[in-house]
């Protein structure tokens, strides 16, 4: 594989309806749609991770301006508010699902003052997949891997993959670290489980695909102006965040 592709991987969580107060880890629907339109206007092509791996293996070529759009946690708001906008623009996204919480809510956020949010149920996940979106694993119960004893680590990495594959019949190539937390000890476990890669927020790698089990993403939040969003897509920004990470700055 060629390990040196540098491309923006955008990270979203929850989409709020327009006109309601914004909550943590969320953007308003109108802001999200405007960002999709900016991607289109700037000539970006959305990819799945399957597309990325095909390019890394030399089986396909990356488009001139590739971008990957990801959503962590698998909220119902993705299906209701983000999916129609993506379908109408023929765009792709990857939704990372907490395998042990399908149809539930974000219990892991309850102590942090983040509002209760509905997660996709099985029918919702099937609808998302039928619309051409990719799903990936976001652990079993959204635990911090760096704090898990071996039995919980087994659940987060191995059980989540088996559950998603058995319920939805789609091979799971990608893992998203809950809270972005990971260490190099997790890489061989993910490989043994059969994943091809994993994404975080934090990575000290020089390029996004230098280590496929520590691919750095760009956090998109409600405070991103149009100018800041454009800057986050630029090669300069990708080099800047890599430079910060290598110096231990978050």
C-alpha positions as CSV (number, residue, x, y, z in Angstrom):
1,X,0.0,0.0,0.0
2,X,1.1,3.6,-0.6
3,X,1.0,5.1,2.9
4,X,1.4,8.8,1.9
5,X,-2.0,10.1,0.9
6,X,-3.0,13.3,2.7
7,X,-6.7,14.1,2.4
8,X,-9.3,15.8,4.7
9,X,-11.4,13.4,6.7
10,X,-14.2,15.4,8.3
11,X,-15.7,14.4,11.6
12,X,-19.3,15.2,12.6
13,X,-21.6,13.9,15.3
14,X,-25.1,15.3,15.8
15,X,-27.2,17.5,13.5
16,X,-29.6,19.9,15.2
17,X,-32.7,21.3,13.4
18,X,-32.3,25.0,12.5
19,X,-33.7,27.4,15.0
20,X,-33.0,25.4,18.2
21,X,-30.1,26.2,20.6
22,X,-26.9,24.5,19.5
23,X,-25.7,21.7,21.8
24,X,-22.2,20.2,22.2
25,X,-20.7,18.2,19.3
26,X,-23.5,19.4,16.9
27,X,-24.0,21.7,14.0
28,X,-27.2,23.1,12.7
29,X,-28.8,21.5,9.6
30,X,-28.5,24.7,7.6
31,X,-24.8,25.0,8.4
32,X,-24.2,21.4,7.4
33,X,-26.0,21.9,4.1
34,X,-23.9,25.0,3.4
35,X,-20.8,23.1,4.0
36,X,-21.8,20.4,1.6
37,X,-22.4,23.1,-1.0
38,X,-19.0,24.5,-0.4
39,X,-17.5,21.1,-0.9
40,X,-19.3,20.8,-4.2
41,X,-18.4,24.3,-5.3
42,X,-14.7,23.7,-4.5
43,X,-14.7,20.5,-6.6
44,X,-14.3,18.0,-3.8
45,X,-15.4,14.4,-4.4
46,X,-16.7,12.4,-1.3
47,X,-15.2,8.9,-0.8
48,X,-16.0,5.9,1.3
49,X,-13.1,4.2,3.1
50,X,-13.6,1.3,0.7
51,X,-12.7,3.8,-2.1
52,X,-9.7,5.0,-0.2
53,X,-8.4,1.5,0.4
54,X,-8.9,0.6,-3.3
55,X,-6.7,3.6,-4.2
56,X,-4.1,2.7,-1.5
57,X,-3.9,-0.8,-3.0
58,X,-3.5,0.6,-6.5
59,X,-6.8,-0.7,-7.7
60,X,-8.3,2.8,-8.3
61,X,-7.2,6.4,-8.5
62,X,-8.1,9.2,-6.1
63,X,-10.0,12.1,-7.5
64,X,-8.2,15.4,-7.8
65,X,-9.8,16.7,-4.5
66,X,-10.9,13.8,-2.3
67,X,-12.7,14.2,1.0
68,X,-14.2,11.7,3.5
69,X,-17.2,12.7,5.5
70,X,-17.7,10.8,8.8
71,X,-20.3,10.8,11.6
72,X,-19.6,9.3,15.0
73,X,-22.2,7.6,17.2
74,X,-24.8,6.9,14.6
75,X,-27.5,9.3,15.6
76,X,-31.0,9.3,14.1
77,X,-30.4,13.0,13.2
78,X,-28.1,11.7,10.5
79,X,-30.9,9.9,8.8
80,X,-33.4,12.7,9.2
81,X,-31.3,15.8,8.5
82,X,-28.0,14.9,6.9
83,X,-28.9,11.9,4.6
84,X,-31.4,13.7,2.3
85,X,-28.9,16.5,1.7
86,X,-26.2,14.0,0.8
87,X,-28.4,11.9,-1.4
88,X,-29.6,15.0,-3.4
89,X,-25.9,15.9,-4.0
90,X,-24.8,12.3,-4.7
91,X,-22.4,12.4,-1.9
92,X,-21.1,9.6,0.4
93,X,-20.6,9.4,4.2
94,X,-19.4,6.9,6.7
95,X,-21.5,6.5,9.9
96,X,-19.7,4.9,12.9
97,X,-22.2,2.9,14.9
98,X,-22.0,1.9,18.6
99,X,-22.8,-1.7,18.1
100,X,-24.2,-2.5,21.6
101,X,-26.4,0.6,21.7
102,X,-28.3,0.3,18.4
103,X,-31.8,1.8,18.9
104,X,-30.8,3.3,22.2
105,X,-29.4,6.7,23.1
106,X,-26.0,8.3,24.0
107,X,-25.7,7.0,27.5
108,X,-22.0,7.7,27.6
109,X,-22.7,11.4,27.5
110,X,-25.1,11.5,30.5
111,X,-22.5,12.6,33.0
112,X,-21.1,15.4,30.7
113,X,-24.3,17.4,30.5
114,X,-24.9,16.6,26.8
115,X,-28.6,16.1,26.0
116,X,-30.1,12.7,25.3
117,X,-30.0,11.9,21.6
118,X,-31.7,9.0,19.8
119,X,-29.5,6.5,18.0
120,X,-30.3,4.8,14.8
121,X,-32.2,1.5,15.2
122,X,-31.7,-1.5,12.9
123,X,-34.2,-0.3,10.3
124,X,-32.6,3.1,10.3
125,X,-29.1,1.7,9.7
126,X,-30.4,-0.5,6.9
127,X,-32.0,2.6,5.3
128,X,-28.7,4.5,5.6
129,X,-26.9,1.6,3.9
130,X,-29.5,1.3,1.2
131,X,-29.0,4.9,0.4
132,X,-25.3,4.2,-0.4
133,X,-23.7,5.2,2.9
134,X,-21.0,3.2,4.6
135,X,-21.1,2.0,8.2
136,X,-18.2,1.3,10.5
137,X,-17.7,0.3,14.2
138,X,-17.5,2.8,17.0
139,X,-17.0,0.2,19.7
140,X,-19.5,-1.8,21.7
141,X,-20.5,0.6,24.5
142,X,-18.4,3.7,23.6
143,X,-15.8,3.0,26.2
144,X,-12.4,4.7,26.2
145,X,-10.0,2.0,24.9
146,X,-7.2,3.3,27.0
147,X,-9.2,2.7,30.2
148,X,-10.6,-0.8,29.3
149,X,-9.5,-4.0,31.0
150,X,-9.0,-6.9,28.5
151,X,-12.6,-8.2,28.6
152,X,-14.0,-4.7,27.8
153,X,-11.3,-4.2,25.1
154,X,-12.4,-7.5,23.5
155,X,-16.0,-6.2,23.4
156,X,-15.2,-2.8,22.0
157,X,-12.9,-4.1,19.2
158,X,-14.0,-7.7,18.4
159,X,-17.6,-8.0,19.5
160,X,-18.6,-4.7,17.8
161,X,-17.3,-5.9,14.5
162,X,-19.0,-9.3,14.7
163,X,-22.3,-7.8,15.7
164,X,-22.4,-5.3,12.8
165,X,-21.3,-7.9,10.3
166,X,-23.9,-10.5,11.5
167,X,-26.8,-8.1,11.7
168,X,-26.1,-6.1,8.5
169,X,-24.1,-8.5,6.3
170,X,-21.5,-6.0,5.4
171,X,-17.8,-6.5,6.2
172,X,-16.5,-3.9,8.6
173,X,-13.2,-2.4,7.5
174,X,-13.1,0.6,9.7
175,X,-13.0,1.4,13.4
176,X,-13.5,4.8,15.0
177,X,-11.9,5.2,18.5
178,X,-14.4,6.4,21.1
179,X,-13.2,9.8,22.4
180,X,-10.4,9.5,19.9
181,X,-8.4,7.6,22.6
182,X,-5.9,5.0,21.4
183,X,-2.4,3.8,21.8
184,X,0.0,1.8,19.6
185,X,-1.0,-1.4,21.6
186,X,-4.4,-1.3,20.0
187,X,-3.2,-1.5,16.4
188,X,-2.3,-5.2,16.4
189,X,-5.7,-6.0,18.1
190,X,-7.6,-4.2,15.4
191,X,-5.6,-6.0,12.7
192,X,-6.2,-9.3,14.4
193,X,-10.0,-8.5,14.5
194,X,-9.9,-8.0,10.7
195,X,-10.1,-4.2,10.4
196,X,-8.2,-2.4,7.7
197,X,-7.9,0.9,9.5
198,X,-9.1,3.2,12.2
199,X,-9.7,6.9,12.7
200,X,-9.1,9.3,15.6
201,X,-8.9,13.0,16.1
202,X,-5.4,12.9,17.4
203,X,-2.4,11.5,15.5
204,X,1.2,12.4,15.3
205,X,1.6,10.9,11.8
206,X,3.1,13.1,9.1
207,X,0.3,12.3,6.6
208,X,-3.3,11.1,7.1
209,X,-2.6,7.6,5.8
210,X,0.9,7.2,7.1
211,X,-0.5,4.8,9.7
212,X,-3.9,3.4,8.7
213,X,-4.8,2.6,12.3
214,X,-4.2,6.2,13.4
215,X,-5.8,8.3,10.6
216,X,-6.3,11.9,11.7
217,X,-9.7,13.6,11.2
218,X,-10.8,17.2,11.2
219,X,-13.4,18.1,13.8
220,X,-16.1,20.3,12.3
221,X,-18.1,22.3,14.9
222,X,-20.7,25.0,15.1
223,X,-18.1,27.7,15.4
224,X,-16.6,27.0,12.0
225,X,-17.3,30.0,9.8
226,X,-17.3,29.7,6.0
227,X,-13.7,30.9,5.9
228,X,-12.5,28.5,8.6
229,X,-14.3,25.6,7.0
230,X,-12.5,26.3,3.7
231,X,-9.2,26.6,5.5
232,X,-9.7,23.2,7.3
233,X,-9.9,21.6,3.8
234,X,-6.6,23.0,2.7
235,X,-3.3,21.1,2.4
236,X,-1.8,23.9,4.6
237,X,-4.2,23.0,7.4
238,X,-3.4,19.3,7.1
239,X,0.3,20.1,7.4
240,X,-0.4,22.5,10.3
241,X,-2.3,20.0,12.5
242,X,0.3,17.3,11.8
243,X,3.0,19.7,12.9
244,X,1.1,20.5,16.1
245,X,0.4,16.8,16.9
246,X,4.1,15.9,16.5
247,X,4.9,18.5,19.1
248,X,2.2,17.2,21.5
249,X,-0.1,20.2,21.0
250,X,-3.9,19.6,20.9
